[in-house]
Amino acid sequence: MKIALLAGSVRAGSINVKLAKAMAQKYRELGDDVTLIDLKDYEMPIYNGDYEAEHGAPQSTQDLAALLVEQDGILMVGPEYNGSLTPLLKNTIDWLTRTDNRDHIIKPVWSLGSCTLGPMSGLMVMRQMNYIMNRLKADVLQRQLGIGNAKDAFTPDGRLARKSDQDNSDAQIADMRLRVSQKNA
């Protein structure tokens, strides 16, 4: 299975990037072809219809869309900023809807996650990501991966530390693998 992991943060030391990397390791251990997407590699201006009318979607948007359409599944993780998506993640999604088609949104199976310092585990941001991606007709897994109290969530080597988080991540991976196999049948 080809899986991409995309974090809605580019901050050094981001706990959501840590979550994406921990999940990438789990997928690799299952033999999957894993791509970690760093949004620093896909710079896009703040979406503006006038900019789009004059220039079209940035090449970085086209490049990211081309990468996403090749995937069987995508895990999108995002920090929660004041109960919402990061501007980076929202802008990326907005630009991805401005390409010639939406195969890169519709073809893969999407799973969602968030990691937070507090106990709520990104519940609000995952609800919003789910709402947006469903509106875009993406195939979104019902099970979400919320990791709260991030200070204690990772081992020194970057794996998930708590059994409950390990179990939830394993269940989400199983859901992803099942849905992908159903779509490819």
DAVEN-V405464 format. One line per field, one symbol per residue. ss: DSSP state (H for helix, E for strand, C for the rest). phi: phi as a letter, one per 40 degrees, with the letter a starting at -180 (. if undefined). burial: + if it has 9 or more other C-alpha atoms within 8 Angstrom, else -. Layout:
ss: ???
phi: ???
burial: ???
This chain:
ss: CEEEEEECCCCCCCHHHHHHHHHHHHHHHCCCEEEEECHHHCCCCCCCHHHHHHHCCCHHHHHHHHHHHCCCEEEEECCCECCECCHHHHHHHHHHCCCCCCHHHHCCEEEEEEECCCCCCCHHHHHHHHHHHHHCCCEECCCCEEECCHHHCECCCCCECCHHHHHHHHHHHHHHHHHHHHHHC
phi: .cbbbbbcabccgdcccdcccccdccccccgccbbccbcccbcbcddadcccccbgcddcccccccccccccabbbbacbbfgaccddcccccdcccbccabdccccccbbbaabbccccfgdcccccccdcccccgccbcccbbbbcfcdbcbcdcgccccdcccccccccccccccccccccc
burial: -+++++++++---++++++++++++-++---++++++++--+-+--+---++----+--++++++++++-++++++++++---+++--++++-+++--+--+-++++++++++++++---++++++-+++--++---++++--+++++++--+++--+++++--++-++--++-+++-++-----
